[in-house]
Amino acid sequence: MLFTLAFTSTAFTSPTTMLPKISRAANVLMVATVKDEADSEFCFGLPGAIAPAGEFDPANLLEGTSKEEVYRWREAELTHGRVGMLASLGFLVQESFHPLFTADGGPAIEQIPKLPPVLWFGMTLGIAICESLRIQKGWANPYEAPSKIQTLKPDYYPGDIGFDPLGLKPDDPAEFRIMQEKELSHGRLAMLAAAGFMAQEAVTGKTWSQQDSLFENFLLGPYFSQESTELARDAMTL
């Protein structure tokens, strides 16, 4: 009877006591291995290595660059990309809808100096408020230490300023990464587009729609001219 009780007590030993013990050094090694793998990824695992360019770094700027500096670059890229998307949309819309100016002076870059001073003050104030909120959200206080000048907060993720009034941010990390890559793709394209709009208007002195119409006539004008001639000939033979 005593033997049975003794055997039963050992048979129902708690599972936690029967598991192999892992040393603290092994745990630290596992954590360090995971961290090293994350640090070895392109751009420290940030999204943006999108086909067809992939891991695009022809100047090898990432070599020897710290994670904090790479995050700062990504913050700058996202900020300029968002501004570029707004600028590109503005170039496309202002040709037909321009309540702030008459559009009689040609390109938009020539219309900006003609805006009233009140509007200049309003735009400057709005930009200052937006930038102040972004800086307070993600950037370290430079008055605390000289090393914190132009550095992000340790717990800040590039681009995550907390602005999502429509609740579009997915809860699934995989879907959220896809949305981040879409934003980066559109932002990069928009920066090139906005630069192209400004360069074209500065060189030609015409708005993008006027210049595109002339270019379209240059490319397709002979074709349409030939088609109209053939139509006229067919009409005369009837």
Salt bridges, closest charged atoms under 4 A:
ASP39 OD2 - LYS35 NZ 3.05
GLU69 OE2 - ARG72 NH2 2.74
GLU75 OE2 - ARG134 NH1 2.96
GLU77 OE1 - ARG74 NE 3.01
GLU77 OE2 - ARG188 NE 2.58
GLU131 OE1 - ARG134 NH2 2.85
GLU144 OE1 - LYS148 NZ 2.54
GLU181 OE2 - ARG177 NE 3.92
GLU183 OE2 - ARG82 NE 2.60
